[in-house]
Amino acid sequence: MELNKRQEQILQIVKDHGPITGESIAEKLNLTRATLRPDLAILTMAGYLEARPRVGYFYTGKTGSQLLADKIKKIKVADYQSIPVVVNENVSVYDAIVTMFLEDVGTLFVVDDDSLLVGVLSRKDLLRASIGKQELRSIPVNIIMTRMPNITMCYKDDLLIEVAERLIEKQIDAMPVVKKTEKGYEVVGRITKTNMTKAFVALAKDDLI
């Protein structure tokens, strides 16, 4: 976030004299406490300052990049996950291709008759199956999908930055968000590179707390 001139002056005063009360800051700037209240609130919410009752304001010592890093490390998968697109393990490769096209996604999650995760289908998997003279309407997706336990999964309470690192490490475009049950893993969402981009844009616009 970009600070205005008065906010920079406030920061410098707190650096030099903190802990310092809001009244004392206002006095040094020849302004009223009420005039400074919005600036002090912004600086405190952004993490540049901390306020303690009966003590005053003090400088946290964090740079803009450190504050940004702190924000990123607080974002969870649940904040940006999307609705998952699933297919049954017995559907044909042809039907899976149609579903991927109609839903405009790059990854399908495969479930069994109990709606539990059993596989993942990527564009590459479907493209590979399409090459050749195979009859795509007669091949079930469970023949070509990536199976458990080779599926990279995440939970809604996982940190988004850690999931992003795993996407990069595994060189995959999406990951199922799951909930563990007694019988297996239920798919409750998906996290993709697009979700990561949305979080990045929200940070740039300072929409994240």
Disulfide bonds with the S-S distance in Angstrom:
none
